[in-house]
Amino acid sequence: MRHRIAGNRINMPEPRRRAAIRSMIEGLILHEHITTTEARAKAVKGEAETIINTAIRGRREALAHVRAVAKDDSLVLTLWDLAGEAKFDLDTEVLSNDERAGLKTPKPPLRPEVLQQKQRELADRKQRLLKLIKNEDDARAALQAAREGRAMEVRARRLIQKRLSTNGAKFVLRKLFSPEFYERFETRPGGFTRIVKIGPRHGDAAPMVMFELVDYTPIG
């Protein structure tokens, strides 16, 4: 009995087919268009739509989680960035070398200049947080929501990463979760890609298409 043969196999064995699909999806997202055969574009379209939708939905839900606590939309991205700088809270303190040595799992001592630098950075983060939200309880809740939102986005990133190649995932994820990419597609319910026919290929007359993001505009 033959298993796992459903779908368009684009005339390739399974390992090569998966590699080809990943390569086309990565090219589509990074360059916003690729030229390929109509059969391959149709075979890849569903997977590409799923990946882009996962990224947009993941970021939308993550930002909505922060917005539900922060209330003010102008604070959301600032809190988001602040939560990503380091794991801290208003109650966090930089341990002295004596305190580091007294931990259940002792940590090596820090040079005085390194310790002072860490203290300055922590004080600066606390000051920036309280400048955004003066009430300490509200500031704690907003920062926690921002951390939770970032964790939600990480889960979406991991789902997408499983569908990409090891080499290309870093660059594709960076673009998919960039604020610019999100702003372009945040209001679209789907249909992020399109297939534009460009005529037969010279030699074997295979139907060729431009497979591109819906808002892609050729230069020139």
C-alpha positions in Angstrom: 0.0 0.0 0.0 1.4 3.4 -1.0 1.1 6.2 1.6 1.9 9.9 1.6 1.4 10.4 -2.1 -1.6 12.8 -2.0 -1.2 16.2 -3.6 0.9 17.5 -6.5 4.3 15.7 -6.4 5.8 18.0 -9.1 7.6 15.0 -10.5 10.1 14.7 -7.7 10.9 12.2 -5.0 9.6 13.3 -1.5 12.9 14.7 -0.1 13.6 16.7 -3.2 10.0 17.9 -3.5 10.1 19.2 0.1 13.4 20.9 -0.5 12.1 22.5 -3.7 8.9 23.7 -2.0 10.9 25.2 0.9 13.2 26.9 -1.6 10.4 28.4 -3.6 8.6 29.7 -0.5 11.7 31.3 0.9 12.4 32.9 -2.5 8.8 34.2 -2.6 8.9 35.8 0.8 12.4 37.2 0.6 12.2 38.5 -3.0 8.4 38.8 -3.1 8.2 37.1 -6.5 9.6 34.1 -8.3 9.2 32.8 -11.8 8.3 29.1 -12.0 5.9 26.7 -13.8 2.2 26.9 -13.2 2.1 23.4 -11.8 4.8 24.2 -9.2 3.2 27.5 -8.2 -0.1 25.8 -7.6 1.7 23.1 -5.6 3.4 25.7 -3.4 0.6 28.3 -3.0 -1.3 26.6 -0.2 1.9 26.1 1.9 3.0 29.7 1.3 -0.4 31.0 2.3 -0.4 29.0 5.5 3.0 30.3 6.5 2.2 33.9 5.9 -1.2 33.6 7.6 0.5 32.0 10.6 2.9 34.9 10.9 0.3 37.6 10.5 -2.2 35.9 12.9 0.5 35.2 15.4 1.7 38.8 15.6 -1.9 40.1 15.5 -2.9 38.0 18.5 0.4 38.8 20.4 -0.1 42.6 19.9 -3.8 42.3 20.9 -2.7 40.6 24.1 -0.5 43.5 25.0 -3.1 46.1 23.9 -5.7 44.6 26.2 -3.6 45.6 29.2 -1.7 48.6 27.9 -4.9 50.2 26.5 -3.1 53.0 24.7 -2.0 51.8 21.3 0.9 54.2 21.2 2.5 52.3 24.1 2.1 48.8 22.7 5.2 48.7 20.4 7.3 50.6 22.9 6.5 48.1 25.7 7.0 45.3 23.2 10.6 46.5 22.5 11.3 47.1 26.1 10.2 43.6 27.1 12.5 42.2 24.5 15.6 44.0 25.8 16.0 41.9 28.9 13.9 39.9 31.5 13.3 42.4 34.3 10.7 43.8 36.6 10.4 46.8 38.8 11.4 44.6 41.7 14.4 43.2 39.9 17.8 44.0 41.4 21.4 43.3 40.2 23.0 40.9 42.7 26.2 41.9 44.3 29.2 39.5 44.1 28.5 38.4 47.7 24.9 37.6 46.8 26.0 35.8 43.6 28.4 33.6 45.7 25.7 32.8 48.2 23.2 31.4 45.7 22.2 27.7 45.8 24.1 27.4 42.5 26.8 30.1 42.9 27.6 32.4 40.0 31.1 33.7 39.3 31.8 37.3 40.5 31.6 40.2 38.1 34.2 42.9 37.6 33.2 46.2 39.3 32.7 48.0 36.0 30.5 45.2 34.6 28.4 45.2 37.8 28.0 48.9 37.6 27.0 48.7 33.9 24.3 46.1 34.7 23.0 48.3 37.4 22.8 51.4 35.2 21.1 49.4 32.4 18.5 48.0 34.8 17.8 51.5 36.3 17.4 52.9 32.8 14.9 50.2 31.9 12.9 50.8 35.1 12.9 54.6 34.5 11.7 54.2 30.9 8.9 51.8 32.0 7.7 54.2 34.7 7.9 57.1 32.2 5.5 55.2 30.0 3.2 54.1 32.8 3.5 56.0 36.1 1.4 53.7 38.2 3.7 50.8 39.3 1.0 48.1 39.4 -0.2 49.0 35.9 3.4 49.2 34.7 4.1 45.6 36.1 0.9 44.3 34.4 1.7 45.9 31.1 5.3 44.6 31.1 4.1 41.1 31.9 1.6 41.3 29.1 4.3 42.4 26.7 6.5 39.4 27.7 3.5 37.0 27.3 2.8 38.5 23.9 6.4 38.0 22.8 6.1 34.4 23.9 3.0 34.0 21.8 4.9 35.2 18.8 7.7 32.8 19.5 5.3 29.9 19.3 4.2 31.2 15.8 7.8 31.5 14.8 8.5 27.9 15.8 5.5 26.6 13.8 6.8 28.3 10.7 10.4 27.3 11.3 9.4 23.7 11.0 8.3 24.4 7.4 11.5 26.1 6.3 15.0 25.0 5.6 17.7 25.4 8.2 19.7 27.9 6.2 16.8 30.1 5.1 14.6 30.2 8.2 16.5 33.0 9.9 16.0 35.5 7.1 12.5 34.5 6.3 11.3 34.8 9.9 13.0 38.2 10.2 11.0 39.5 7.3 7.7 37.8 8.2 7.7 39.2 11.7 9.0 42.7 10.8 6.6 45.6 11.6 6.7 46.6 7.9 5.5 43.2 6.7 2.8 43.0 9.3 1.4 46.5 8.4 1.1 45.5 4.8 -1.1 42.5 5.4 -2.6 42.9 8.9 -6.1 43.7 7.5 -6.2 40.9 4.9 -8.1 37.8 5.9 -6.1 35.7 3.4 -5.1 35.6 -0.3 -1.6 36.9 0.3 -0.2 35.5 -3.0 -1.2 35.5 -6.7 -0.3 33.6 -9.8 0.2 35.7 -13.0 0.6 33.8 -16.3 3.5 34.9 -18.5 3.4 32.4 -21.3 5.0 29.1 -22.3 8.6 28.3 -21.6 10.9 28.1 -24.6 11.9 24.5 -25.3 9.1 22.4 -23.8 6.3 25.0 -23.8 5.6 24.4 -20.1 3.1 27.2 -18.9 5.2 29.7 -16.9 3.9 32.1 -14.3 5.0 34.9 -11.9 4.2 33.7 -8.4 4.2 36.8 -6.2 2.9 38.6 -3.1 -0.4 40.4 -3.9 1.0 43.9 -3.4 4.3 43.2 -5.2 5.1 45.9 -7.8 7.8 45.3 -10.3 10.5 48.0 -10.5 10.8 49.7 -13.8 
